[in-house]
Amino acid sequence: MAIAIDGDGTITGISVGGLPDGIVDTDMIAAGAVTAAKRGAGAILQIVQATANTEVSITSTTYTDIGLSASITPSSSSNKVLVLANVQVYCSRGGNQGAGVKVLRDSTQIYISVEDGTGPYEIYSASSSIGGRFTLNQLDSPATTSAITYKLQGRPYTNASSGRADFFDSGNNQQGTGTLILMEIAA
């Protein structure tokens, strides 16, 4: 069939693969025209970021919200969410001290610091104080297309001898801002 341009600008007679390379660029592709099948597994579909920098001082050994959370709505229940967290914490007390961190998807725990008989030691020292940074790369399978919220909680290693964990501590020569990044990954 011969290629023809109708009076309204419609082109007919082009077979699949009939256009020369480079003739269609990204400006010509309609929004939403690239399907999941064309993107392929592992494609990043959306990114959500949250930051926090208001200091939270915790003395209780119960995991407590530290004010860093973000929500995401997956486009498919088979997709995964890559959770990236980076949080600064400063700990002090009269002896062994440190801090633990827990990550929740809504009310479901997806990560918790390793503990010994006394408490968690994501960040730990036998000295009277320590500053450190908690980082996490966790691939989660939420199996939903409903909005979900990820949040971080923290606690000191122990509350004995005035133990405490200060998250987003801007003093003590520490970096006070924390980040939580959520990436939806195509299945």
Buried (B, 14 or more C-beta within 10 A) or exposed (E): EEEEEEEEEEEEEEEEEEEEEEEEEEEEEEEEEEEBEEEEEEBEBBEBEBEBBEBBEBBEBEBBBBBBBBEBEBEBEEBBBBBBBBBBBBBBBEEBBBBBBBBBBEEEEBBBBEEEEEBBBBBBBEEEEBBBEBEBEBEBBBEBEEEBEBBBBBBBBBBBEEBBBBBBBBEEEBBBBBBBBBBBBBE
